[in-house]
């Protein structure tokens, strides 16, 4: 078992009062496995992803990563966890404007102490970024930036990749191709994948599907 979430609950304060986003969540992902988190908007998918990535703490429950309780970590510990054990792919891309494509792709791998020039070249080639390595983020289309973000995450070969609608900015055919490639590359790197998607068609490409409804896992 790579990561295990047990009895997880999370609420947020709104002007209308407390809103319980997640309720009694139990979920486990094994090494190398791909899992799709599905459900309607507001069902708690992104919140669950943020908790697994150490971006936030649950109100209740435990998250074990390789038998280490990440819910007990302080902010510095969670930052180290994000740097070394998880890769995050969000629709915002979060590329560094002052770095070109090659440097952006290498950034996380170097921070994690796992930079591999040959693996970076393979990722750049497979994701069709060869001609773009000296461009800066502002010189790229949204789809190109998304592929750079995927390459940057996989370059560090993290044990766990967390992706929130990673093909949401791409047209259907390009999104399918990029997801297929991302699944192939993550398997090559030995990464487990926990992916949020609204599309059951895309979810069917992964090893498992988990359905959230009103903050609970129902299937």
Helices and strands as residue ranges (DSSP letters): E 3-14, E 17-29, E 34-38, H 45-52, E 60-65, E 68-69, G 70-72, H 75-84, E 86-89, H 101-112, H 117-126, G 130-132, G 137-139, H 142-155, E 160-164, H 172-189, E 192-196, H 200-203, E 208-213, E 216-217
